[in-house]
Amino acid sequence: MSQAEATAAATVTAAKDAAPVRKRIWTFGLFRSELVTTFRRWRTIALLAVLAGVPILVGIAVKIETSGGSQAAGGGGGGPAFIAQITNNGLFLVFTSLAATLPFFLPMAVGVIAGDAIAGEANAGTLRYLLVAPAGRTRLLLTKYATTMTFCLVATLVVAATALATGALLFPLGDLVTISGTRIGLGEGLVRALLIALVVAASLVGIAALGLFVSTLTNSGIAAMATTVGLLITVQILDQIPQLHAIQPYLFSHHWLSFADLMREPVYWDDLLKNLGLQGLYAAVFGSAAWARFTTKDITA
């Protein structure tokens, strides 16, 4: 082999070895660009501001109601009934706020972001430019979903952090009593609050995948967002009709409030695992449907 041939072969080999590295760098750059674009939008900032306002309003309302020595409404149990414990321990404001935002506010915000992911780009006329090599449709779709899931986590942590700060300002912090009646320290309570926030974020996986799939069906961002939120409301209504109990365990919202079981001693894992498994199933089904639709879609915008 001549010197020129050896040099050419080495160049080809080096290019092949560098290709995966360039793809990884491109993927990270695309993901970072999507994150910056998403979190700089006024719509995203407004959604996060509304979510942050819920714990503040709940905390102030409880403080005003109990300023005369009366107890806040609610009783033992899970979900919103945590409100009865806020005056004794501000950490319960975290659990109450997550329970108050999870049925509608959090999934609605996620539905807006997911619904606009693909359809918004098509409506703005930027989708074709994003698909220029080496991006690719599959990589772009995965990046959009990863960005949506990042928003799920950030939105949930915003609610939890605002609730913790408000609870610390308005109410005492200290050891807390679990739903089972046992007492745990503040440190362990904070760990459980973080775990609950992570479970709540994971509970939004299904609606995120559903919204992304809807976003691939239309070129109108507004239509995709409205459809996703409409489906959310429909599922919530179906989950409240007693005659539909046979299908309710398969609705993505059915086990959302199971996070309250993390405040039991010992922790009840059955409903928590059912919830996480159901969210994974929805993510797999609608994620695959979104991929099948998007990879075969005729991109004209």
C-alpha positions as CSV (number, residue, x, y, z in Angstrom):
1,M,0.0,0.0,0.0
2,S,1.4,3.4,-1.0
3,Q,1.8,6.3,1.4
4,A,-1.2,8.1,-0.2
5,E,-3.4,5.1,0.2
6,A,-2.4,4.6,3.8
7,T,-3.1,8.2,4.5
8,A,-6.5,8.0,2.9
9,A,-7.4,4.8,4.8
10,A,-6.3,6.5,8.0
11,T,-8.5,9.5,7.3
12,V,-11.5,7.3,6.6
13,T,-11.0,5.4,9.8
14,A,-10.6,8.5,11.8
15,A,-13.8,10.0,10.3
16,K,-15.7,6.8,11.1
17,D,-14.4,6.9,14.7
18,A,-15.3,10.5,15.0
19,A,-18.8,10.2,13.7
20,P,-20.4,8.8,16.9
21,V,-18.7,11.6,18.9
22,R,-20.1,14.3,16.5
23,K,-23.6,12.7,16.8
24,R,-23.4,12.8,20.6
25,I,-22.2,16.4,20.6
26,W,-24.9,17.3,18.1
27,T,-27.6,15.6,20.2
28,F,-26.4,17.3,23.4
29,G,-26.3,20.7,21.6
30,L,-29.8,20.1,20.2
31,F,-31.2,19.2,23.7
32,R,-29.5,22.2,25.2
33,S,-30.9,24.5,22.5
34,E,-34.4,23.0,23.1
35,L,-34.2,23.6,26.8
36,V,-33.1,27.2,26.4
37,T,-35.8,27.9,23.8
38,T,-38.5,26.3,26.0
39,F,-37.6,27.9,29.3
40,R,-37.1,31.3,27.7
41,R,-40.6,31.5,26.3
42,W,-43.0,33.8,28.2
43,R,-45.6,31.0,28.1
44,T,-43.3,28.7,30.0
45,I,-42.4,31.4,32.5
46,A,-46.1,32.2,33.0
47,L,-47.0,28.5,33.6
48,L,-44.2,28.2,36.2
49,A,-45.3,31.4,37.9
50,V,-48.9,30.1,38.1
51,L,-47.7,26.8,39.6
52,A,-45.5,28.7,42.1
53,G,-48.5,30.8,43.1
54,V,-50.6,27.9,44.2
55,P,-48.6,27.0,47.3
56,I,-48.4,30.6,48.3
57,L,-52.2,31.0,48.0
58,V,-52.9,27.8,49.9
59,G,-50.4,28.8,52.7
60,I,-51.9,32.3,53.1
61,A,-55.4,30.9,53.1
62,V,-54.6,28.4,55.8
63,K,-52.8,31.0,57.8
64,I,-55.7,33.4,57.6
65,E,-58.3,30.7,58.4
66,T,-56.4,29.5,61.5
67,S,-55.3,32.9,62.8
68,G,-58.1,32.9,65.3
69,G,-57.1,29.5,66.7
70,S,-59.4,27.3,64.5
71,Q,-58.2,24.3,62.6
72,A,-57.9,24.1,58.8
73,A,-60.5,22.0,57.1
74,G,-59.7,18.5,56.2
75,G,-59.0,15.3,58.1
76,G,-56.7,12.3,58.3
77,G,-55.9,10.5,55.1
78,G,-54.1,11.2,51.9
79,G,-54.1,13.8,49.2
80,P,-55.7,17.2,50.0
81,A,-56.5,16.1,53.5
82,F,-52.8,16.9,54.3
83,I,-54.1,20.5,54.7
84,A,-55.3,19.6,58.2
85,Q,-51.7,19.2,59.3
86,I,-50.2,22.4,57.8
87,T,-50.6,24.5,60.9
88,N,-48.7,21.9,62.9
89,N,-45.9,21.5,60.4
90,G,-45.2,23.7,57.3
91,L,-43.7,20.7,55.5
92,F,-47.2,19.4,55.0
93,L,-47.8,22.4,52.7
94,V,-45.5,20.6,50.2
95,F,-47.7,17.5,50.1
96,T,-50.9,19.6,50.0
97,S,-49.7,21.7,47.2
98,L,-48.6,18.7,45.1
99,A,-52.0,17.1,45.7
100,A,-53.8,20.3,44.7
101,T,-51.8,20.9,41.5
102,L,-51.5,17.3,40.3
103,P,-55.1,16.6,39.2
104,F,-55.1,19.6,36.8
105,F,-52.5,22.4,37.0
106,L,-49.4,20.3,36.6
107,P,-50.7,18.1,33.8
108,M,-52.3,21.0,32.0
109,A,-48.9,22.8,32.0
110,V,-47.2,19.7,30.7
111,G,-49.9,19.2,28.1
112,V,-49.3,22.8,26.8
113,I,-45.6,22.2,26.5
114,A,-45.9,18.7,24.9
115,G,-48.8,19.7,22.6
116,D,-46.7,22.5,21.2
117,A,-43.5,20.5,20.8
118,I,-43.9,19.5,17.2
119,A,-47.0,21.3,16.0
120,G,-45.6,24.6,17.3
121,E,-42.5,24.2,15.1
122,A,-44.6,23.3,12.1
123,N,-46.8,26.3,12.6
124,A,-43.8,28.6,12.9
125,G,-42.3,27.1,9.8
126,T,-39.1,26.0,11.6
127,L,-39.6,22.2,11.6
128,R,-38.0,21.6,8.2
129,Y,-34.9,23.4,9.4
130,L,-34.7,21.3,12.5
131,L,-34.8,18.2,10.5
132,V,-31.7,19.1,8.4
133,A,-29.0,16.4,8.8
134,P,-27.5,15.3,11.1
135,A,-30.5,16.0,13.4
136,G,-33.0,13.4,12.0
137,R,-36.6,12.8,12.9
138,T,-36.0,10.2,15.6
139,R,-33.4,12.3,17.4
140,L,-35.5,15.4,17.2
141,L,-38.6,13.6,18.6
142,L,-36.5,12.1,21.5
143,T,-35.1,15.6,22.2
144,K,-38.6,17.1,22.3
145,Y,-39.7,14.4,24.7
146,A,-36.7,14.8,26.9
147,T,-37.3,18.5,27.0
148,T,-40.9,17.9,28.0
149,M,-39.9,15.5,30.8
150,T,-37.4,18.1,32.0
151,F,-40.2,20.6,32.2
152,C,-42.2,18.0,34.2
153,L,-39.4,17.8,36.8
154,V,-38.8,21.5,36.9
155,A,-42.5,22.3,37.3
156,T,-42.9,19.8,40.1
157,L,-39.8,21.0,41.9
158,V,-41.0,24.6,41.6
159,V,-44.3,23.7,43.3
160,A,-42.4,21.8,46.0
161,A,-39.7,24.4,46.6
162,T,-42.2,27.3,46.8
163,A,-44.4,25.3,49.2
164,L,-41.4,24.5,51.4
165,A,-40.4,28.1,51.5
166,T,-43.9,29.3,52.2
167,G,-44.5,26.7,54.8
168,A,-41.2,27.6,56.6
169,L,-42.2,31.3,56.6
170,L,-45.8,30.9,57.8
171,F,-45.7,27.7,60.0
172,P,-43.4,25.8,62.3
173,L,-41.1,23.1,61.0
174,G,-40.1,20.0,62.9
175,D,-40.8,16.3,63.4
176,L,-44.0,15.2,61.6
177,V,-46.5,12.4,62.1
178,T,-47.1,10.1,59.2
179,I,-50.5,8.9,58.0
180,S,-49.8,5.7,59.9
181,G,-49.4,7.7,63.2
182,T,-45.7,7.2,63.6
183,R,-43.3,10.1,64.1
184,I,-40.3,10.8,61.8
185,G,-37.7,13.5,62.0
186,L,-37.5,16.7,59.8
187,G,-34.6,15.3,57.8
188,E,-36.4,12.2,56.9
189,G,-39.5,14.2,56.2
190,L,-37.5,16.4,53.7
191,V,-36.2,13.2,52.0
192,R,-39.8,11.9,51.6
193,A,-40.9,15.3,50.3
194,L,-38.2,15.0,47.6
195,L,-39.2,11.4,46.8
196,I,-42.9,12.5,46.5
197,A,-41.9,15.3,44.1
198,L,-40.0,12.8,42.0
199,V,-43.0,10.5,41.9
200,V,-45.3,13.3,41.0
201,A,-43.0,14.2,38.1
202,A,-42.9,10.6,37.0
203,S,-46.7,10.5,37.1
204,L,-46.7,13.1,34.2
205,V,-44.8,10.7,31.8
206,G,-48.1,9.4,30.3
207,I,-49.7,12.8,29.6
208,A,-46.4,14.0,28.2
209,A,-46.3,11.1,25.7
210,L,-49.9,11.6,24.8
211,G,-49.4,15.3,24.2
212,L,-46.4,14.6,22.0
213,F,-48.4,12.2,19.9
214,V,-51.2,14.7,19.5
215,S,-48.5,17.3,18.5
216,T,-47.5,15.1,15.5
217,L,-51.0,14.9,14.2
218,T,-51.4,18.6,13.4
219,N,-49.5,21.7,12.2
220,S,-51.4,23.9,14.6
221,G,-49.8,24.4,18.0
222,I,-53.0,25.8,19.5
223,A,-55.0,22.9,18.3
224,A,-52.5,20.4,19.7
225,M,-52.5,22.1,23.1
226,A,-56.3,22.4,23.3
227,T,-56.7,18.7,22.3
228,T,-54.2,17.5,24.9
229,V,-55.8,19.6,27.7
230,G,-59.3,18.4,26.5
231,L,-58.2,14.8,26.7
232,L,-56.9,15.5,30.2
233,I,-60.2,16.9,31.3
234,T,-62.1,14.0,29.7
235,V,-60.0,11.4,31.4
236,Q,-60.4,13.2,34.7
237,I,-64.2,13.1,34.3
238,L,-64.2,9.4,33.3
239,D,-62.2,8.7,36.4
240,Q,-65.0,10.1,38.6
241,I,-67.9,8.2,37.1
242,P,-68.7,5.1,39.4
243,Q,-70.3,3.2,36.5
244,L,-66.9,3.2,34.7
245,H,-65.0,1.5,37.5
246,A,-63.9,-1.3,35.2
247,I,-61.8,0.9,33.0
248,Q,-60.7,3.5,35.6
249,P,-57.6,1.5,36.7
250,Y,-56.2,1.9,33.1
251,L,-56.6,5.7,33.0
252,F,-53.3,7.5,33.3
253,S,-54.7,9.7,36.2
254,H,-56.2,7.0,38.3
255,H,-53.2,6.4,40.6
256,W,-51.8,9.9,40.6
257,L,-52.6,10.6,44.3
258,S,-50.9,7.3,45.4
259,F,-47.8,9.4,46.3
260,A,-49.5,9.9,49.7
261,D,-48.5,6.3,50.4
262,L,-44.9,7.5,50.8
263,M,-46.1,9.2,54.0
264,R,-47.0,5.9,55.5
265,E,-44.9,3.8,57.8
266,P,-44.1,1.3,56.3
267,V,-44.5,2.7,52.8
268,Y,-47.3,1.1,50.8
269,W,-45.8,0.3,47.4
270,D,-48.7,-1.4,45.5
271,D,-50.4,1.7,44.1
272,L,-47.1,3.5,43.7
273,L,-45.8,0.7,41.5
274,K,-49.1,0.5,39.6
275,N,-48.9,4.2,38.9
276,L,-45.3,4.1,37.6
277,G,-46.0,1.0,35.5
278,L,-49.1,2.6,34.0
279,Q,-47.1,5.7,33.1
280,G,-44.4,3.6,31.5
281,L,-47.1,1.8,29.5
282,Y,-48.6,5.1,28.2
283,A,-45.1,6.4,27.4
284,A,-44.3,3.3,25.4
285,V,-47.6,3.2,23.5
286,F,-48.0,6.9,22.7
287,G,-44.3,7.4,22.3
288,S,-44.2,4.6,19.7
289,A,-47.3,6.1,18.0
290,A,-45.6,9.5,17.9
291,W,-42.5,8.0,16.4
292,A,-44.5,6.1,13.8
293,R,-46.5,9.2,12.8
294,F,-43.6,11.6,12.8
295,T,-41.1,9.5,10.9
296,T,-43.6,9.0,8.1
297,K,-45.2,12.4,8.1
298,D,-44.9,14.7,5.1
299,I,-43.2,17.8,6.5
300,T,-44.3,20.9,4.5
301,A,-43.6,23.6,7.1
